[in-house]
Amino acid sequence: MAPNNSEYFDTNSIVRELERETFNRSYDNDQLERRLNRLESFYFGGISAGQDKDDRINRLASVVLNGKMRDTGIQIPRGAQWAGILMNLLVIGLGFLL
């Protein structure tokens, strides 16, 4: 498999963990595209081929993390309204720190 060129995170490690959380195994011998397609098909019922791989991985990681938090009883607000509220709280919190 080709070395990871992402400067922010280890793509192969993240995808491996997503596969383990989803399928209880990893598919290290498959190409990254095939691995992402498999995960997206499982979670979204389709694939986002042609989109940036880091964006695809981030979306998948968000879904998997959301599912794990829901399993532990932690609820993550959804929707644009909640996103706006959370952004306002973040700005207010940063204002206190500065």
N, C-alpha and C positions, 0 to 999 in steps of 0.2 A: 504494500500500500504506500502511496506517496506521502512524504512528510507533510505535516500540518503547517500551513503558511499563515494562519491567523495570528495576529499579534495580541489578541485579547484573551483567547481561551483555547484549550486543546480540543479541537473538534472531535478527534477520534475518541477521546475519553468521555466527552459529554454524550456523544451518540451511543457509546457502549453502555453508559449508565441509563440512558433513556430506554434502550432496548431491554436491559435487565429489569427495569421497573415495569416495563410493558409486557414482555414476553418471557421473563425469567431466564433469559439467555441473551447472548450477543452474537452478532453475525459479522465478526471481524474480517472474514475472508471475502465478504461481498464489497462491491464498490460503494462509496459513500452515497452516490445518487440512489442506488437501489435500496440502501438502508433507510434513507430519508423517505423515499416513496413508500416503503413498507410501514413506517411509523405514521406518516400522514394519512395513509389509507385507513389505518386502524382508528386514528383519532378523529379525522375529518371526513372520511368517506371518499376522499379524492387526493390528488397530489398537486403540488405547486411547482412543477418542473419549470425550469427557466428562471426562477427567482433566485436571489442571492442565497447561498447555502447558510450563511450566518443568520439571516432573517428566518429561514425555515427552522433552523435549530432553536433559535430563541422562542419562536411560537410554540414549538413542540415542548420545550423545557417549561414554558409557562403553563401549558395544559397539564403536564405531568405533575408539576409542583402544586398547581391548584387542586388536583385530585388528591394528592398526598395530604395537603392541609385540610381538605374537606373530611378526609378519613380520620384526622385527629381532632375534628371539631372546630378548627379555626376556619372562619368564613372570610372569603375575599370578596369585596363588593364588585359587582359587574356593571357595565354600561357606562355611557358617556357622562351621565349625571354624576355618578360616583367618582369617575375619573376627575371631573372638575372640582368636586368637593375635596378629594384627596390632594389635588394640586394646590388648592387654596390653603389647606392645612399645612402643607409642606412649606409654602411661601411664608405663612405666618410663623411657623417654627423657625425657619431660617432667619426671619427678621429679629427674633428674640436672641438668636445666637450672634448676630452681627452687631 
